[in-house]
Structures are given as C-alpha cells and as structure tokens.
Amino acid sequence: MEHAGFHAKRILQLALPVLIAQVTQTLMGFIDTVMAGRVSAADMAAVAVGTSIWLPAILFFQGMLMAITPLMSHHHGANESNKIGPLAIQASYIAIVGGALVMLILHFSNLLIAQMQLEPALEQISTDYISAILWGAPGMLLYQVVRSCGEGISYTKPAMFIGFIGLAINIPANFIFIYGYFGIPAMGGAGCGVATAIVFWAMFVSMLLYIFFHKRFDEIQLFNHLAKPNWKSIFGLVRIGLPVALALFFEVSIFAVIALLLAPLGADVVASHQIALNFSSIVFMVPLSIGVAVSIRVGYYLGRHQPAQSALVAKTGIGLGLALAACTAVITVVFREQIAMLYNDSPQVISLASGLMLMAAVYQLSDSVQVISSGALRGFKDTKSAFYITLIAYWVIGMPVGYTLASTDVIVEPLGAYGFWTGLIAGLTSAAIMFSIRLRIIKRRALALRTSIG
C-alpha cells in the first residue's frame, strides 16, 4: 500500500508540468495586459472588459470538457486505455458545438458592452478585441479535449511543451498586431484578441501532432476511433460535465461581473482590478495544478478499486496545497507594490492594485482548499455538488456581501473595489468549507461501499 510520501511525490510529478502549462497560459494574459497597457490605460482596460465577457463563455464549455479527464484516468487505472480514444472523439463533438455557440454569443456581445456606459474609446476597443478573439474559441475547446488524453494516462508533460509553444507564438503575434509590423496596422488592445485566437488554434494543432507522433499515446489509439457522433455517449458526457461547467461559470463569472460593475468608476480602477486579478490568476495556478493531479490520481485508484488510496491522495493533495499557498501569500504581501509596477507606472493604479493584492493574499489559503477539494470530488465522479456549492458560495454569499460593501452605505461608506474583494474572500472561504465537508462525506461513502463489497 502506498503511503502519503509516495502520493505527495507522485502528485508533484504530475502537477509540475500542469503548473508550467497553466502558468504559460496565464502569462499570455499577463503579456497581453502589459503590452496593451504600454499603448494606454484605455487599451489595458479594454482587454480587462473584453476578457470579463469572453472568458466566462468559453470556460463554461471548457469546464464541461474538464470532466472527461478523471473518466480517462479511471479507464487507465482499470487497464482499459483502449476506451480513451473513443471518449475523446465524442468529446470533440461537444467542443465543436460549444465553440460555435461561444462564437455566436460573443458576436452579439456588443449589445452588452453598449449598456455598460463606458467611455467611447474603451467601448470601441473592447468590442474590437472580442470580435477578434471569438475566432479562437473552437480551437481552445478542441485543445482541452486532446490535452485531456495525456492527462488521462497520467502523462502531463505534453501540455507543458505546448504551453511554451503558445507563449512563443503569443509574444511576436502581440507585437505584430498591437503595435503594427510587416504592413499590418497597429490595432492596440484589439490586437491581443487576434494574437490569442491564433495561439488557441496553434496549441490545438501542436497537441494533435504530438499525440500522432509520440509512442506514449499508442495505447489510446486516438486516430483509430474516428466515428460519427454517438448521442448516448455525448449526452452521458454532458450529464457529467454540465455541473462542472456551471460551477466553473459561477466562479469565473463573479470576477467578470465585478470587473463590469467597476467599469463606470474609470479606467484606473478597472486597470488596478485587472492587475490584482491577473497576478492572483498566476498564483492560483499552483493549487489548480495540484487539483488536476489529485483528480487524475483519485480517478486512477478508483479504477483499480482502491478507494482508501484515493482518499489518501485527496488528503495529501490538500496538505500540499495549503503549504504552498502559505508561501505564495507571503510573497504576495511582501512584493505587492513591485509586482504592480510591472504592469503599470501610474501611481494611482499601483497604489490601488497593491492594496487589492494584499486582500488577494488573504484568500489564497481558502482558494487552495476549495480548488483541490473540487478536483478530488471530480476524481470520485461527484460533480453535482460543485454546482450547488459554487452557486451558494459565490452568488448567495460572496456577491451580495461584495456589492453591499462596495456600492451601498448599509454597513459602511461605499468601499468600491475593496468592497468587492472582501466579498470574494467571503465567497472563497465559504466554498472551501463546503467542499471540505462534501469531500469527507464522499470519501466515507467510497470506503463504506468498498468494505461492504469486500
């Protein structure tokens, strides 16, 4: 029987490539923000506003596809890797339809932007940014499917390599489309959307080629299972993935709505919020990568009918996450002003952004617990609970608290951005508590079921 030390080492081995892959993707957002900010505060704010609209839409379908990774790892643990290829093909149909729907939604997002009472320049750049990035939606979702093939067989390095490819394409593409090179007119913040759309498709094609040529993927025989849509399989995947999608949407959308509610307060406030949120997203990659690794290992041991090991994996993962979150929180507190200066040189923006990062450091511990516990629950095939927990934590607790403190004088004078971030702390802490309780219940059920069968 494997012990906690073995599981910690295996989780870190899986999580490190995932972390690097996630960081490279988040760095693309960082680079977009910085490079757009060099044009003007309005261009930086436009990227923030645009991201707050397109990201929840695409992450909804990405969350639905995330549920296939533990299913694949379950097949891998049960020595049924031949079932992974057909699963990926059916998931691809979900990605294609989802990508088309995202494009349609974003095409009409100008109607929403027009109601936001933005400065004319900010409104125009935001609209142009979204009009460009929507073309990358199908590529991003298809990439999620092929990436899951590697993670499903506990092989996470490909996503890391592809992440570097995406980053290597993103930087020169930004230079070309933001500032204008090789005869292409300078597009400012809107150029980030063009560059990102290109990167999404490049990552999908690169991962597809990796799977085709690498012998490690021979066991899943992805290209031997090309088939028409199997509606029974597709609806089964949707049934499992929909709660995850809704949970992810509830979590991401609260950040997006906050950005939209802050927009009328001016470009400096939006830019400050975007800086703190972007850096928090980078830090969040640490517990997120551990959560992915825990999900893979929990599913693997369930496939081997070893629920006790699955429970130990979950416990070990949460312990690792808390230790690392404590480290990142200290770094955030100590270097918050220097970090803000990397994004913008405005004293007003730096002051507000560093204050918001101080608040972000507070919720890193609870954020770590909630995302790793959620990953473990996906591994246990318990996805419905995430829907209810995130709905309550973020929209019944977090958003009302944040709005009350930010925009009303019911409790104190309106706190603006600080009020919304206080609501985020309340929401994430509530989610951590509820996910922890649910995970304990599911682990006990799994162990009891194994005991009764034995």
N, C-alpha and C positions, 0 to 999 in steps of 0.2 A: 504493500500500500504506500502510495506516495505521501510525503509529509509536506508541511506548509512551506519549508525552504525550497523544495523541488518546485512547487507550484509558483512561488514567487519568482524563481529564476525563469520558469517557462513563460509566465505572464510577461515579464520584462523582455524576453527574447521576441515574443510576438508583438508586444506593444511598441518597442523602439522603432521598427520600420513604419508602423502605423502612425506613430507620433511624427516622424520625419515627413511622411507623406501628407499628414494633416497640416503640419507647420508650413510646408511648401505652398499648399493651397491658401492658407491664411496669409502667408507672406505676399501672395499675389494681391490680396485685398489691401495689405499694408502698403505695397508698392503703388497700387492704384491711388490710394488716399494721398500718399506723399507726392507723387508725380502730378496729380491733379491739383494738389494744394500749392505747388510751385507756380501754377498758372494764376490762380486766385482763390480766395476763400469761397466764392460762389461755386467754382468748379468742384472744390472739395465737398462742399455741402450738397451739391447735385449728385455726386456719387453716393453720399450717405442716404439721401432721399430715394434715389433710384434703387439702391440696394435694399432699403427697407420695404420696397414693393416687390421686386423680383425674387428676392431670397426666400420669403415665406412660401411663395407659389411653387418654386422648384423643389424646396426642401420637403414640401408635403409629399410629393411623389418619390423623392429620394428616401424619405422615411419609410414609405411603403415597401420599397425595394430592400431596405436595410434588414428587414425581417427574414430575407432568404439566406443570409449568412449563417445563422445558427442552424437552420434547416440543413444546409450543406454540410456543416461540421458534424451534425448528428449522423448523416449518411456516412461521412468519413470515419467517424468513430465506430460505426456498425459494419465497416468494411463493405460499404455499398457506394463507392465513389462513382460507379457507372450511372448512378441516378442523378449526379450533379449536373451533367451536361444537359439532359432534357429539362431539368428545373430551370437552368439558365436561359434556355431558348424560350420557354414560356414566359419567364420574367421579362425577356426582351420585348415581347409584345406589349406588356404593361408600360415599359419605358417609352416605347414609340408613341403609344396613345397619350401617355402622360405628357410627353414632350410637346405634342401637338396642342394639347389643352393649355399648357403653360404659355405657348406662343400666342394662342388666341386671347388668353386673359391679359397678357402684357400688351398686346396690340391695342387694347381699349383702356389701358391704364392712364392714358392722357386725360380721360374723363375724371378720374380720381384726383390727379395732380391739379387739374383746373379748379377743384373745390378746396384746395389747401391754402389759398390766399398767400402764395409765395411771391417773392419779388420776381418781376418779369424775366430777368436773365436766369435766375435759379430755376424757374419753371421750364424754360425752353431747354436748358442743358439737361435737366432731369429727364424730360421727355425724349430727347435725342439719345441719351445714354440707354434708356430702356429699349428703345426701338432697335438699337444695335445688338444688345446682349440677348434679346429674345431668340435670335437665330442659333444660339448655342445650347438652348435647353434640351433638345433631343440628344445631343452628344454627351452632355453631362449625365443624363439619366442612363444612357447605354453604358457609359463608363462605370457607373455604380454597379451594374449587373456583372460585367466582366471582371471588375475588381473583386467582387464577392466570390468569384470562382477560386481565386488564390487564397483569400482569407478562409474560405470554407474548408480547404485542405491544409489549414494551418501554415500557409506559405504567404507571408505578408510582405516580403521584400519587393515583389514586382511593383506594388503601389508606391513604394518609396522611390524606385527608379523612375517611374512615370511622373511622379511629383516633381522631380528635378527637371525632367524634360519640359513639363508645363511651365515651370518657373523660368527656364532658359528661353522659352518662346515668348513668355509674357513681357519680359523687360524690353527686348528690342521692339516688339509689337506696340507697346505703350509709347516708346519714343517716336515711332513712325506715325501713329495715329493721333497722339495727344499734341505733339509739337510740330508735326508735318515734315516728312522727309520723302525723298525719292519721288517728288512730284505730287505727293498726297497732301492735301490742305490740312493745316492744323485744326483739330477738332476739339481741343481742350478736354474737359471731363468726359464728354461723349465718346472720345477715342478709347477710353478704358473699356467701354462696352464692346467695341469692335474687337479689341485685343482679347478680351476674356472669352468671347464667342469662339474665336479661332483656337484658343487654348483648350477649350472644352472638347472640341472635335479632335484636336491633335492628341489629347490624352486617351480618348477612346480608341482611336486607330492604333496608337502605340501599344496599348494594353492588348488589343486584339492580336497584333503581330507577335507580342511576347508569348501569348498563350499558344499561338500556332507553331512557333519555332522551338519552344523550351520543352524538353522531355519530361519535366516535372508534371506537366499538365496532361500527359498522355493518358493517365488513369481516368480522367473525367471525360475524355473523348468528345469535347465540345462540338467540333465540326462534323462529327459523325451522327449527330442527333438533330440536324436541321429538319424541322417539321412544321406543319400548319398549326394554327392556334388550337390548343386543347382547352375548351372552355371550362371543363371541370377543374383542371389544374390551375387555370388562371383565376377562376373565382375562389379557389382554395387559397391561393397566394394572397389575393386581395383581402379575403376574410382575416387572414393572419396579420397582414401588413397594414390594414386600414387603421387599427387602433394606434400603432406605432406612428403612422403618418399624422394622425390627428394630434397625438401627444407632442410630436416634434413641431407641428404647426402652432399649437398653443404656446409652446415655449418660445419659439423664434418670433412669433407674431407680436408678443408683448414688447419685445425690444423694438420691433419695427413700428408699432403704434406709438411708442414713446418718442421715437425719432420724428414721427409725423406731428405729434402734439407739440413738440418743441420747436418745429419749423417756424411758426409765427413769431417766436422770440428772437429771430435773427440768425444770420449765418454763423456768427461767432459761437452762439450757444449750440447750434447743430454740429458745428465742427468740433467743439470740445467734447460733446457726447460721442461723436464718431471716433475720436481719438481714444477715449477711455474704453469704448466698446470694442474697437479693433484690437487694442492691446489685450483686453480681457479675453477676446476670442483666441488669441495666440496662446495665452496661458491655459485656457480651457482645453487645449489640445492634449495636455498631459493626462488629466483624468479621463478624457474622451477615449484616448488610445488604450488606456488600461481597461475601460469599459468594453471596448471592442474585443480585446484579448480575452477578457473574462467571459464574454458572450460565446466566443469560439470554444474555449476550454470547457465551459459548463455544458454546451451542446455536445461536445466530443465525448465527455464522460457519461452523459445520459444515453448516447448511442451505444456505449459499452455497458449500460445498465449498472452504473456505479454512482448513484445519487449522493453517497457520502462524500465522494471525491468532488463532485460538482459543488456541494455545499462548502467544502473546504476551499475550493477555488474562489468562490464568491467572498468568503470571509477574508482570505489572504489579499484579494484584489482591493477590497475596501481599505484594509490596513495600509497597503502600499500607497493608495491614493491620498489618504489623509496625511501621511508623512511627506509626500511630495508637495501637497497643497500648502502645508505649513511653510515649506521652503520658498515656494513662489510668492506666497503672501508677504513674507519678509522682504523679498527682493522688490516687490511692487511698492511697498511702503517706503523703503529706503531710496529708491531711484525714480520715484514717480515724476518729479519735475524734469529730470534729464530725459526721461522717456518721452514726455510731452514735447520737449524741444526738438525731438527727431521728426515730429510731424509738422510743426508749425512754429513760426518765430514771433507770433503775436503775443504780447504779454497777457492780454485778456484771455485769449484762448488757452495759453499754457497754465494760467492760474486756475481756471475753472476745470480744465482737463485733469490736472494733478489732484485736485480735490475729489473729483469723481473716481479717480483710480484708487484713492485711499479707501473709498467705500467699496470698490470692487475687491480690494484685498480682504475685506471683512467676510464676503460671501464665498470666497474660494473653497473654504473647508466644506460648507454645506453643498456647494455645487459639485464638489468631488464625490461626496457620498451619494447624491441623487443620480448622477450620470452612471456611476459604476454599478449601483444597485439596479438601475434600469437595464443596463447591459446584461447583468446576471439573470434578471427576470426574462429577458428575451431568450437567453440560453435555455431557461426552463420552459420555454414556449408559453409563458404567461405574458401576453401583450395587452389584454383588455384593461388591466389595472392601470397601465400607464396613461390611458385616455382619461380616466376619472381623476387620477392623482394630479396630472398636469392642469386639467381644467379647474380643479378646486384651488390648487396652489397658486397658479398664475393669474387666473381671471376672477376667482371669488375672493382671494386674499390679496395677492400682490398688486394687481391693477387698481382696485378700489383704494387700498392704502396709499399707493403712489399718487393717484390722481387727487385724493383728498389733501395730501401734504403739499403737492406741487401747485395745484391750481385753485385751492379754496382756502378760506381762513377759518374753517370749522374748528381746527385744533390749534394751529399756529398760523402766522402770516405765510402766504404762499412761498414755497421754497424753490420753485422752478425745477431745474434738473436734479437738484439734491433730493427733492421730494420723491420723484420717480425712482431714483436709485435706492432710496430707503424702501420703497415698495418692492423692488427687485430682491433686496435682502430678505424681506419677509416672505416673499413667494418661494425663493430657492430654499430657504430654511424649512418651510412647511413641506416642500416636496421631498427634501432629504429625510425628514421624519417619517412621512407616509410611505415612501419607497422602502425604507429600512424595515418598517413593520410588515409590509406586504412580503418582502423577501424572506423574512423569518417564518412567516406562515407557509409560504410555498416550499421552503426547504424542509420544514417539518412534515408537510404532506408527502413530499417525494420520499423521504426516509421512511415514513409510516407505510407507504404503499410498497416499497421495496421489502420491508420487513414482513408484511402480510403475504406477499408473493413468495418470499423465501420460506 
